Amino acid sequence: RCDPAPFYLFDEIDANLDAVYRTAVSNMIHELSENCQFITTTFRPEMLANADQFYGVTYDSKVSQITRISKESALEFVEQSQPN
């Protein structure tokens, strides 16, 4: 908080957390986002609850494509990626 960065990038920081801790991390990021930007990757629905924008990343022919998607599309994607 003394020397904040303009943004923070987290890659699947919630991967090994249970739903309660994922929700707590999501809420903490939401509170801290008033002063800076957080960019996170996730395959878990709890991290999407407080997000403002959603992007899907696809990979085809060795090229990544990034597309802005709706919250509903993001939730559908993470629900489909969960093991049965």
N, C-alpha and C positions, 0 to 999 in steps of 0.2 A: 504493500500500500504506500510505502514511502517513495518508491520510484517505479510507478506502474508502466507496463508496456502498453502500446496502443492496441495490441491484440494478443491473444493466446491461442495456440493451436494444439488440440488434444486428439490423439488417435486412439480410439476405443478404450478410453480410460475406465469405462464401466464393464468391460468384458468379463471380469472375474468377480463382479459384485452381485449380490442378490438384489431382488426388487426393492427392498427397503433402502439399501444403501445407494442404489442407482437413483431413486427418487430424491434422496438427501443431496446427492451430488448435483443433480439437475436443479434443485431448488437453490443450492449455494451458487451455482454458476449464474442462475437467473438474477439473484440479488447482486452479485458482483458485476453483472453486465451493464449496470447503470453508468459505470465509469470507464469501461473499455469493452472491446469486442471479443467474443469467444467463438472459435470455430472448432467443432467437434465432429468426429466420425463415430458412428454407432450402428449396431444391429439390434438395439434394444428400444422398446417403445417408451420407457420411462424418460429417456433423454430427450424425446421429441416433445414432451408435454409443454415445456416452457419456451420452445424455440420460436423464433420469429420468421426464419426463412429456411427452406429445405431445397437441397440439390441432390440429384441422382447422378451417379458416375457410372458410365458404361465404357466397356473396352472392346474395340472391334478392329481387327487388322492392325494391331500394334499401336492403336491411337485411342486415347481416352477422350471421352466427350462428357461435358458437364452441362446438365440441363436443370433449370429451376423447375421444381415440382410442387404440388400442393401438399399440405399436411396429410390429407387423406391418402394420397399416393405413397408418401413416406411411411405412414403407419401400415399400409397394406404390404409394402415391401418388407418391412422388418417382421411383420407377423408371418409372412410366407417363408422367411429365412430361419424361423425358430424351428428347432428339432421337434418332431412329433412325439 
